[in-house]
Amino acid sequence: PTQKIIQAYQQQADFLKLINIWPVDNAKGEKIALSIGTSIAGNTNTNVQPRQPTAVGNLDLLDEYDCTQTNYDVAMKWLLLNAWRHFPDFKKKLQEMVIRAIALDKLCIGFNGLFRAPTSDRAANPLLQDVKKGWLQKIRTNAPDRVMSTVTVGAAGTYKNLDALVVDAVNELIDEVHQDDTDLVVICGRSLLADKNFPIVNDASDNTNVLAGQVLLS
């Protein structure tokens, strides 16, 4: 049942299909990943020294997992049940709606979560900052050398445009063995992307910009 639930909410959000989700038996333990993370090719003169294999699997004791409880509670009023009573697939529709809400909340926590409060306050933390520690916060805590602390983008900023920031981030924050990976993607906030694309979308002086704007909007 747990695997079915995980697969269900993964299907409701494209980003969740792209990341690893590992079911575990213990509530707390070391993070163990089946990844190599470096090059493994090389030559060894075995007449002089033995071959040195590269270990498969990444065991990082600094990044332990801790499965704490998160509640996903919904309530249905009688008026809702009564209004939908004529639809035979009401239960299925309701289930899909709840599963999608869970998927979106997991994304929100992943990008915005800062800590886990015993009792969360949705009014004070509308982006679910107090439900769990998210992916970005774990990077800030466990890998500060992979984080740019203060960056501005613009004519007078650290970088003139978003593309320059991305190029520098790839060159400086990612291990060299991964820098030319064709599967690399950049994830950025909607407002940042709007700042980058708005001048093109807003400029209708020639057909090239009009077409480019249409592509960006699509």
GROMACS elastic network, one bead per residue, 0.5 to 0.9 nm:
[ bonds ]
;  ai    aj funct       b0    kb
    1     4     6  0.51015   500
    1     5     6  0.62743   500
    1     6     6  0.87277   500
    2     5     6  0.51483   500
    2     6     6  0.62508   500
    2     7     6  0.86374   500
    2    23     6  0.87260   500
    3     6     6  0.50767   500
    3     7     6  0.60916   500
    3     8     6  0.84517   500
    3    23     6  0.80347   500
    4     7     6  0.51319   500
    4     8     6  0.60203   500
    4     9     6  0.88188   500
    5     9     6  0.64154   500
    5    10     6  0.85532   500
    5    99     6  0.81502   500
    6     9     6  0.55262   500
    6    10     6  0.61089   500
    6    11     6  0.87053   500
    6    21     6  0.84187   500
    7    10     6  0.50507   500
    7    11     6  0.62639   500
    7    12     6  0.89076   500
    7    17     6  0.89104   500
    8    11     6  0.53605   500
    8    12     6  0.67751   500
    8    96     6  0.85864   500
    8    99     6  0.69804   500
    8   100     6  0.85685   500
    8   103     6  0.88174   500
    9    12     6  0.50349   500
    9    13     6  0.69551   500
    9    16     6  0.80394   500
    9    96     6  0.88537   500
    9    99     6  0.55056   500
    9   100     6  0.61897   500
    9   101     6  0.86244   500
    9   102     6  0.68141   500
    9   103     6  0.50767   500
    9   104     6  0.87067   500
   10    13     6  0.57292   500
   10    14     6  0.72725   500
   10    15     6  0.80768   500
   10    16     6  0.50808   500
   10    17     6  0.55625   500
   10   100     6  0.89531   500
   10   103     6  0.67880   500
   11    14     6  0.68143   500
   11    16     6  0.75640   500
   11    17     6  0.67974   500
   11   100     6  0.87183   500
   11   103     6  0.86128   500
   12    16     6  0.81021   500
   12    17     6  0.88460   500
   12    96     6  0.86361   500
   12    99     6  0.74270   500
   12   100     6  0.54471   500
   12   101     6  0.88339   500
   12   103     6  0.63029   500
   12   104     6  0.81905   500
   13    16     6  0.55396   500
   13    17     6  0.70353   500
   13   100     6  0.75726   500
   13   103     6  0.62049   500
   13   104     6  0.70399   500
   13   107     6  0.83714   500
   14    17     6  0.53847   500
   14    18     6  0.70925   500
   15    18     6  0.53324   500
   15    19     6  0.70194   500
   15   107     6  0.80762   500
   16    19     6  0.56051   500
   16    20     6  0.81002   500
   16    21     6  0.84948   500
   16   103     6  0.78610   500
   16   106     6  0.87537   500
   16   107     6  0.77492   500
   17    20     6  0.79959   500
   24    27     6  0.74968   500
   24    28     6  0.88216   500
   24    67     6  0.89480   500
   25    28     6  0.87954   500
   26    29     6  0.67576   500
   26    66     6  0.88810   500
   26    67     6  0.82544   500
   27    65     6  0.80184   500
   27    66     6  0.60358   500
   27    67     6  0.50832   500
   27    68     6  0.75736   500
   28    64     6  0.72185   500
   28    65     6  0.56060   500
   28    67     6  0.61481   500
   28    68     6  0.88315   500
   29    32     6  0.89454   500
   29    61     6  0.88103   500
   29    64     6  0.55694   500
   29    65     6  0.55841   500
   29    66     6  0.68369   500
   30    59     6  0.71628   500
   30    60     6  0.68609   500
   30    61     6  0.56662   500
   30    62     6  0.81206   500
   30    63     6  0.67610   500
   30    65     6  0.60907   500
   30    66     6  0.89153   500
   31    58     6  0.79906   500
   31    59     6  0.60950   500
   31    60     6  0.59977   500
   31    61     6  0.69109   500
   31    62     6  0.85623   500
   31    63     6  0.60968   500
   31    64     6  0.52570   500
   31    65     6  0.59736   500
   32    35     6  0.89444   500
   32    57     6  0.67686   500
   32    58     6  0.57228   500
   32    60     6  0.69963   500
   32    61     6  0.88780   500
   32    64     6  0.89531   500
   33    36     6  0.86957   500
   33    56     6  0.89553   500
   33    57     6  0.54243   500
   33    58     6  0.50804   500
   33    59     6  0.67228   500
   33    60     6  0.88030   500
   34    56     6  0.67050   500
   34    58     6  0.63951   500
   35    38     6  0.89733   500
   35    56     6  0.62511   500
   35    58     6  0.59763   500
   36    39     6  0.79075   500
   36    40     6  0.83996   500
   36    54     6  0.78234   500
   36    55     6  0.70545   500
   36    56     6  0.52246   500
   36    57     6  0.58334   500
   36    58     6  0.66911   500
   37    56     6  0.88556   500
   37    57     6  0.87638   500
   37    58     6  0.80341   500
   37   175     6  0.86188   500
   37   177     6  0.77296   500
   37   178     6  0.80613   500
   38    54     6  0.85357   500
   38   175     6  0.84083   500
   38   176     6  0.88135   500
   38   177     6  0.60630   500
   38   178     6  0.81731   500
   39    42     6  0.86626   500
   39    54     6  0.85002   500
   39   177     6  0.66773   500
   40    53     6  0.77758   500
   40    54     6  0.61625   500
   43    51     6  0.82264   500
   44    47     6  0.86286   500
   44    48     6  0.83247   500
   44    49     6  0.72275   500
   44    50     6  0.72376   500
   44    51     6  0.57999   500
   44    52     6  0.81152   500
   45    48     6  0.56595   500
   45    49     6  0.63124   500
   45    50     6  0.76387   500
   45    51     6  0.79581   500
   46    50     6  0.52223   500
   46    51     6  0.66020   500
   47    50     6  0.78274   500
   49    52     6  0.88672   500
   55    58     6  0.80489   500
   59    63     6  0.88205   500
   60    63     6  0.57001   500
   60    64     6  0.75185   500
   61    64     6  0.60363   500
   62   142     6  0.70332   500
   63   138     6  0.83380   500
   63   142     6  0.68906   500
   68   116     6  0.88672   500
   68   132     6  0.84080   500
   70   131     6  0.73851   500
   70   132     6  0.82326   500
   72    98     6  0.87463   500
   72   101     6  0.89692   500
   72   102     6  0.70115   500
   74    98     6  0.78487   500
   76    79     6  0.82889   500
   76    80     6  0.65069   500
   76    81     6  0.70399   500
   77    80     6  0.54268   500
   77    81     6  0.66403   500
   77    82     6  0.87602   500
   78    81     6  0.50946   500
   78    82     6  0.59708   500
   78    83     6  0.84570   500
   79    82     6  0.50842   500
   79    83     6  0.60090   500
   79    84     6  0.86813   500
   80    83     6  0.51630   500
   80    84     6  0.63549   500
   80    85     6  0.85427   500
   81    84     6  0.53820   500
   81    85     6  0.59261   500
   81    90     6  0.87575   500
   82    85     6  0.51885   500
   82    86     6  0.82963   500
   83    86     6  0.75911   500
   84    87     6  0.57035   500
   84    88     6  0.86569   500
   84    90     6  0.64059   500
   85    88     6  0.74950   500
   85    90     6  0.73260   500
   86    90     6  0.82653   500
   87    90     6  0.53945   500
   87    91     6  0.87926   500
   88    91     6  0.76460   500
   88    92     6  0.87252   500
   89    92     6  0.52927   500
   89    93     6  0.62543   500
   89    94     6  0.86634   500
   90    93     6  0.51126   500
   90    94     6  0.60701   500
   90    95     6  0.85159   500
   91    94     6  0.51568   500
   91    95     6  0.61103   500
   91    96     6  0.86693   500
   92    95     6  0.50787   500
   92    96     6  0.61978   500
   92    97     6  0.86078   500
   93    96     6  0.51910   500
   93    97     6  0.61928   500
   93    98     6  0.87418   500
   94    97     6  0.50971   500
   94    98     6  0.62943   500
   94    99     6  0.86698   500
   95    98     6  0.52252   500
   95    99     6  0.61612   500
   95   100     6  0.86081   500
   96    99     6  0.51094   500
   96   100     6  0.61106   500
   96   101     6  0.85804   500
   97   100     6  0.52344   500
   97   101     6  0.62776   500
   97   102     6  0.87919   500
   98   101     6  0.50127   500
   98   102     6  0.62845   500
   98   103     6  0.87333   500
   99   102     6  0.50489   500
   99   103     6  0.62850   500
   99   104     6  0.87603   500
  100   103     6  0.50289   500
  100   104     6  0.62406   500
  100   105     6  0.85593   500
  101   104     6  0.52161   500
  101   105     6  0.61331   500
  101   106     6  0.86539   500
  102   105     6  0.50878   500
  102   106     6  0.62005   500
  102   107     6  0.87614   500
  103   106     6  0.51707   500
  103   107     6  0.64770   500
  103   108     6  0.87702   500
  104   107     6  0.51245   500
  104   108     6  0.62096   500
  104   109     6  0.86806   500
  105   109     6  0.60743   500
  105   110     6  0.83823   500
  105   127     6  0.86988   500
  105   128     6  0.78393   500
  106   109     6  0.51469   500
  106   110     6  0.59501   500
  106   111     6  0.86937   500
  107   111     6  0.63122   500
  107   112     6  0.84224   500
  107   134     6  0.89644   500
  108   111     6  0.55221   500
  108   112     6  0.58547   500
  108   113     6  0.74328   500
  108   127     6  0.62046   500
  108   128     6  0.67003   500
  108   129     6  0.84406   500
  108   134     6  0.85381   500
  109   112     6  0.51628   500
  109   114     6  0.83746   500
  109   127     6  0.71321   500
  109   128     6  0.56824   500
  109   129     6  0.65466   500
  109   130     6  0.85182   500
  109   131     6  0.69855   500
  109   132     6  0.65358   500
  109   133     6  0.73921   500
  109   134     6  0.55239   500
  109   135     6  0.82135   500
  110   113     6  0.59341   500
  110   132     6  0.81728   500
  110   133     6  0.74714   500
  110   135     6  0.50098   500
  110   136     6  0.70873   500
  110   137     6  0.85587   500
  111   127     6  0.89570   500
  111   129     6  0.89288   500
  111   134     6  0.57035   500
  111   135     6  0.60592   500
  111   136     6  0.58810   500
  111   137     6  0.79925   500
  112   127     6  0.62253   500
  112   128     6  0.68032   500
  112   129     6  0.54314   500
  112   130     6  0.89102   500
  112   133     6  0.80916   500
  112   134     6  0.60471   500
  112   135     6  0.81348   500
  112   136     6  0.73723   500
  112   137     6  0.77569   500
  113   116     6  0.80578   500
  113   127     6  0.76372   500
  113   128     6  0.61156   500
  113   130     6  0.61501   500
  113   131     6  0.65459   500
  113   132     6  0.53869   500
  113   135     6  0.76591   500
  113   136     6  0.79255   500
  113   137     6  0.68336   500
  114   128     6  0.85942   500
  114   129     6  0.51343   500
  114   130     6  0.60982   500
  114   131     6  0.79533   500
  114   132     6  0.65180   500
  114   134     6  0.61265   500
  114   136     6  0.85319   500
  114   137     6  0.58201   500
  114   138     6  0.85077   500
  115   129     6  0.66104   500
  115   130     6  0.50583   500
  115   131     6  0.65274   500
  115   132     6  0.50848   500
  115   134     6  0.78219   500
  115   137     6  0.84406   500
  116   119     6  0.83769   500
  116   120     6  0.77126   500
  116   129     6  0.80152   500
  116   133     6  0.62543   500
  117   120     6  0.54682   500
  117   121     6  0.84243   500
  117   130     6  0.53904   500
  117   131     6  0.62147   500
  117   132     6  0.76680   500
  118   130     6  0.88043   500
  118   131     6  0.84877   500
  119   130     6  0.84469   500
  119   131     6  0.82620   500
  120   124     6  0.88004   500
  120   125     6  0.79740   500
  120   128     6  0.79446   500
  120   129     6  0.87011   500
  120   130     6  0.57247   500
  120   131     6  0.59645   500
  121   124     6  0.55409   500
  121   125     6  0.59743   500
  121   126     6  0.80470   500
  121   128     6  0.81753   500
  121   130     6  0.72748   500
  121   131     6  0.86303   500
  122   126     6  0.50324   500
  122   127     6  0.77714   500
  122   128     6  0.65443   500
  122   129     6  0.87290   500
  122   130     6  0.83563   500
  123   126     6  0.57059   500
  124   127     6  0.89906   500
  124   128     6  0.89752   500
  125   128     6  0.53615   500
  125   129     6  0.55190   500
  125   130     6  0.65610   500
  125   131     6  0.89306   500
  126   129     6  0.73755   500
  127   130     6  0.84970   500
  128   131     6  0.55114   500
  128   132     6  0.78414   500
  129   132     6  0.69791   500
  129   133     6  0.76636   500
  129   134     6  0.81719   500
  130   133     6  0.76181   500
  131   134     6  0.89011   500
  133   136     6  0.83285   500
  133   137     6  0.61359   500
  133   138     6  0.67013   500
  134   137     6  0.53129   500
  134   138     6  0.62454   500
  134   139     6  0.88228   500
  135   138     6  0.51972   500
  135   139     6  0.64522   500
  135   140     6  0.88254   500
  136   139     6  0.51070   500
  136   140     6  0.62823   500
  136   141     6  0.86877   500
  137   141     6  0.61259   500
  137   142     6  0.84682   500
  138   141     6  0.50689   500
  138   142     6  0.57646   500
  138   143     6  0.76715   500
  139   142     6  0.52508   500
  139   144     6  0.65467   500
  139   146     6  0.73219   500
  139   147     6  0.74927   500
  140   143     6  0.57883   500
  140   145     6  0.83935   500
  140   146     6  0.77913   500
  140   147     6  0.64470   500
  141   144     6  0.61628   500
  142   145     6  0.88724   500
  143   146     6  0.55953   500
  143   147     6  0.73375   500
  144   147     6  0.52808   500
  144   148     6  0.82706   500
  144   149     6  0.87116   500
  145   148     6  0.79158   500
  145   173     6  0.75798   500
  146   169     6  0.89052   500
  146   172     6  0.83025   500
  146   173     6  0.51261   500
  146   174     6  0.75762   500
  147   173     6  0.73740   500
  148   151     6  0.67226   500
  148   169     6  0.83790   500
  148   173     6  0.85667   500
  150   158     6  0.88561   500
  151   157     6  0.76159   500
  151   158     6  0.59729   500
  151   159     6  0.77666   500
  151   165     6  0.86790   500
  152   156     6  0.82331   500
  152   158     6  0.50984   500
  152   159     6  0.64701   500
  152   160     6  0.86043   500
  153   156     6  0.76151   500
  153   158     6  0.59135   500
  153   160     6  0.56748   500
  153   161     6  0.56473   500
  153   162     6  0.65411   500
  153   165     6  0.78171   500
  154   158     6  0.75153   500
  154   159     6  0.62892   500
  154   161     6  0.57898   500
  154   162     6  0.83290   500
  155   158     6  0.86221   500
  155   159     6  0.77110   500
  155   160     6  0.52261   500
  155   161     6  0.78127   500
  156   159     6  0.79304   500
  156   160     6  0.71640   500
  157   160     6  0.61695   500
  157   161     6  0.85990   500
  158   161     6  0.89866   500
  158   165     6  0.84834   500
  159   162     6  0.71845   500
  159   163     6  0.86617   500
  159   164     6  0.61396   500
  159   165     6  0.59771   500
  160   163     6  0.85079   500
  160   164     6  0.69020   500
  160   165     6  0.82184   500
  161   164     6  0.56496   500
  161   165     6  0.68035   500
  161   196     6  0.73584   500
  162   165     6  0.51186   500
  162   166     6  0.63373   500
  162   167     6  0.87890   500
  162   192     6  0.79122   500
  162   193     6  0.82612   500
  162   196     6  0.68264   500
  163   166     6  0.51300   500
  163   167     6  0.62671   500
  163   168     6  0.86950   500
  163   196     6  0.89656   500
  164   167     6  0.51500   500
  164   168     6  0.62103   500
  164   169     6  0.85446   500
  165   168     6  0.52290   500
  165   169     6  0.60568   500
  165   170     6  0.86568   500
  166   169     6  0.50412   500
  166   170     6  0.61971   500
  166   171     6  0.86112   500
  166   186     6  0.75719   500
  167   170     6  0.53169   500
  167   171     6  0.62907   500
  167   172     6  0.86651   500
  168   171     6  0.50586   500
  168   172     6  0.59150   500
  168   173     6  0.79866   500
  169   172     6  0.52403   500
  169   173     6  0.52658   500
  169   174     6  0.72259   500
  170   173     6  0.57631   500
  170   174     6  0.54499   500
  170   175     6  0.84393   500
  170   176     6  0.87688   500
  170   178     6  0.88424   500
  170   179     6  0.60753   500
  170   180     6  0.89281   500
  171   174     6  0.64094   500
  171   175     6  0.81672   500
  171   176     6  0.75678   500
  171   179     6  0.68127   500
  172   175     6  0.79509   500
  172   176     6  0.87359   500
  174   177     6  0.82627   500
  174   178     6  0.65852   500
  174   179     6  0.62204   500
  175   178     6  0.56232   500
  175   179     6  0.65013   500
  176   179     6  0.51393   500
  176   180     6  0.78545   500
  177   180     6  0.73010   500
  177   181     6  0.80409   500
  178   181     6  0.52873   500
  178   184     6  0.83886   500
  179   182     6  0.86571   500
  179   184     6  0.80878   500
  180   183     6  0.87144   500
  180   184     6  0.80894   500
  181   184     6  0.58304   500
  182   185     6  0.85098   500
  188   191     6  0.84371   500
  188   192     6  0.66461   500
  188   193     6  0.68860   500
  189   192     6  0.53952   500
  189   193     6  0.64727   500
  189   194     6  0.87187   500
  190   193     6  0.52038   500
  190   194     6  0.61011   500
  190   195     6  0.87270   500
  191   195     6  0.62357   500
  191   196     6  0.87144   500
  192   195     6  0.52049   500
  192   196     6  0.64487   500
  192   197     6  0.88243   500
  193   196     6  0.50867   500
  193   197     6  0.61395   500
  193   198     6  0.83138   500
  194   197     6  0.51926   500
  194   198     6  0.55124   500
  194   199     6  0.89091   500
  195   198     6  0.55851   500
  195   199     6  0.76208   500
  196   199     6  0.70929   500
  196   200     6  0.81875   500
  197   200     6  0.55118   500
  197   201     6  0.62583   500
  197   202     6  0.85614   500
  197   213     6  0.77472   500
  197   216     6  0.72358   500
  197   217     6  0.88973   500
  198   201     6  0.50177   500
  198   202     6  0.57350   500
  198   203     6  0.83699   500
  198   213     6  0.84189   500
  199   202     6  0.51155   500
  199   203     6  0.60656   500
  200   203     6  0.53001   500
  200   204     6  0.79855   500
  200   209     6  0.58786   500
  200   210     6  0.78294   500
  200   212     6  0.70753   500
  200   213     6  0.58201   500
  200   216     6  0.88231   500
  201   204     6  0.73392   500
  201   209     6  0.70273   500
  201   210     6  0.69638   500
  201   211     6  0.89893   500
  201   212     6  0.74006   500
  201   214     6  0.74805   500
  201   216     6  0.77536   500
  201   217     6  0.79978   500
  202   209     6  0.86472   500
  202   210     6  0.86781   500
  202   213     6  0.78379   500
  203   206     6  0.78014   500
  203   209     6  0.63930   500
  203   210     6  0.72996   500
  203   213     6  0.83552   500
  204   207     6  0.71418   500
  204   208     6  0.85867   500
  204   209     6  0.61122   500
  204   210     6  0.54540   500
  204   213     6  0.86394   500
  205   208     6  0.86667   500
  205   209     6  0.72500   500
  205   210     6  0.78444   500
  206   209     6  0.57552   500
  206   210     6  0.65087   500
  206   211     6  0.89669   500
  207   211     6  0.61411   500
  207   212     6  0.84727   500
  208   211     6  0.52998   500
  208   212     6  0.61181   500
  208   213     6  0.85369   500
  209   213     6  0.58898   500
  209   214     6  0.84869   500
  210   213     6  0.51377   500
  210   214     6  0.62889   500
  210   215     6  0.87770   500
  211   214     6  0.50975   500
  211   215     6  0.62862   500
  211   216     6  0.86732   500
  212   215     6  0.51477   500
  212   216     6  0.62148   500
  212   217     6  0.86518   500
  213   216     6  0.50922   500
  213   217     6  0.61382   500
  213   218     6  0.85682   500
  214   217     6  0.51981   500
  214   218     6  0.61603   500
  215   218     6  0.51669   500
